[in-house]
């Protein structure tokens, strides 16, 4: 398999699994947001970049089958790393939902990874793009990361500055 400028159209069942792993906990979170969570002061530019990245990542991860396994090869390590990051992301959500669901729980590191609710899925998409040698997904993950991680870092800083733990 070679690097693909545009990718090979077709459903990615790996991409579908990744999207479900992201969306299911986010739907639950929408009903159980941490006390004091207020997105009203978010940077609009980062919000726009995040939305663009979300649309691009969702499209690329679902509509290009390049991220499906292609047999046993050295590149499979990238897929395994992406899956590992997605499993850590699920662990982040388990920790959040089993805890008091506070802002502190939402923004605290997981295994030293800062803002894991934002950084883990972005990194997983990036590694999945590298595995699939899928440039549209790699670029989409970078765009998503700028917006999504930027917003979470901003929220974390506001939370810290408010003196809350």
C-alpha positions in Angstrom: 0.0 0.0 0.0 1.3 3.5 -0.8 0.5 7.0 0.4 -2.8 8.1 -1.0 -3.3 11.8 -1.8 -7.1 11.4 -1.7 -7.7 7.9 -0.4 -9.8 5.0 -1.6 -13.5 5.5 -1.3 -15.4 2.9 0.7 -16.8 2.4 4.2 -14.2 2.1 6.9 -15.5 -0.2 9.6 -12.5 0.8 11.7 -13.5 4.5 11.2 -17.1 3.6 12.2 -15.9 1.9 15.4 -13.7 5.0 16.2 -16.7 7.3 15.7 -18.9 5.2 17.9 -16.2 5.2 20.6 -16.2 9.0 20.5 -19.9 9.7 20.1 -21.4 7.3 22.6 -19.6 8.8 25.7 -20.1 12.4 24.3 -23.9 11.8 24.1 -23.8 10.6 27.7 -21.6 13.6 28.7 -24.1 16.0 27.2 -26.6 14.8 29.8 -24.1 14.8 32.6 -21.8 17.8 32.1 -19.7 18.8 35.1 -21.1 21.4 37.4 -19.8 24.8 36.4 -19.1 23.9 32.8 -19.7 27.0 30.7 -18.7 27.1 27.0 -20.0 30.7 26.5 -16.5 32.3 26.6 -14.9 29.9 24.1 -12.6 31.4 21.5 -14.7 31.7 18.3 -11.8 31.1 16.0 -10.9 27.9 17.8 -14.5 26.9 17.8 -14.7 27.3 14.0 -11.5 25.4 13.5 -12.8 22.6 15.8 -16.0 22.3 13.8 -14.2 22.2 10.5 -11.9 19.6 11.9 -14.8 17.5 13.2 -16.6 17.5 9.8 -13.4 16.7 7.9 -12.3 14.0 10.3 -15.7 12.4 10.4 -15.9 12.4 6.6 -12.3 11.1 6.1 -12.5 8.4 8.7 -15.8 7.0 7.5 -15.6 7.4 3.7 -12.1 6.1 3.0 -11.5 2.4 3.5 -7.7 2.9 3.7 -7.9 2.7 7.5 -9.3 -0.9 7.5 -6.7 -3.5 8.2 -4.6 -4.5 5.1 -3.1 -7.7 6.5 -0.2 -8.3 8.8 2.6 -5.8 8.0 4.9 -3.5 10.0 2.4 -0.6 9.5 -0.1 -2.5 11.7 1.8 -1.0 14.7 0.3 2.4 13.8 -3.2 0.9 13.9 -2.5 -0.8 17.2 -1.2 2.5 18.7 -4.4 4.3 17.4 -6.6 1.6 19.0 -4.6 1.9 22.3 -5.2 5.6 22.4 -8.9 5.1 21.7 -9.0 2.6 24.6 -7.3 5.1 26.9 -9.9 7.7 25.8 -12.6 5.2 26.9 -10.8 4.9 30.2 -10.9 8.6 30.5 -14.6 8.5 30.2 -15.0 5.7 32.7 -12.9 7.6 35.2 -15.1 10.7 34.6 -18.5 8.9 34.9 -17.5 6.9 37.9 -16.2 10.0 39.7 -18.0 13.1 41.0 -18.1 14.5 37.4 -16.4 17.7 38.4 -14.5 20.1 36.2 -11.3 18.9 37.9 -12.1 15.3 36.8 -12.9 16.5 33.3 -9.6 18.3 32.8 -7.1 16.4 34.9 -4.4 14.4 33.0 -4.7 10.6 32.4 -1.3 8.8 32.7 0.4 12.2 32.3 -1.5 13.0 29.1 -2.9 16.6 29.3 -6.6 17.2 28.6 -7.1 13.6 27.6 -10.7 14.1 26.5 -9.4 16.2 23.7 -5.8 15.0 23.0 -6.4 11.2 23.0 -9.0 11.1 20.2 -7.1 13.6 18.1 -3.9 11.6 18.4 -5.8 8.4 17.7 -7.2 9.9 14.4 -3.7 11.1 13.5 -2.2 7.7 14.0 -5.1 6.1 12.2 -4.4 8.4 9.3 -0.7 7.5 9.3 -1.7 3.8 9.4 -3.9 4.2 6.4 -1.4 6.5 4.7 -4.4 8.7 4.3 -3.4 12.4 3.9 -6.9 13.8 4.2 -7.3 12.2 7.6 -3.9 13.3 8.8 -4.6 16.9 7.8 -8.1 16.7 9.3 -6.7 15.5 12.6 -4.3 18.4 12.7 -7.1 20.9 12.1 -9.3 19.2 14.7 -6.4 19.2 17.2 -5.8 22.9 16.8 -9.4 23.7 17.7 -10.4 20.9 20.0 -7.2 20.8 22.1 -6.9 24.6 22.1 -10.4 24.9 23.5 -9.8 22.3 26.2 -6.5 23.9 27.2 -8.3 27.3 27.5 -11.1 25.8 29.6 -8.5 24.1 31.8 -6.7 27.4 32.3 -9.9 29.2 33.2 -10.7 26.4 35.7 -7.3 26.6 37.3 -7.5 30.4 37.4 -10.8 30.3 39.2 -9.1 28.5 42.1 -11.2 25.4 41.8 -9.6 22.0 42.2 
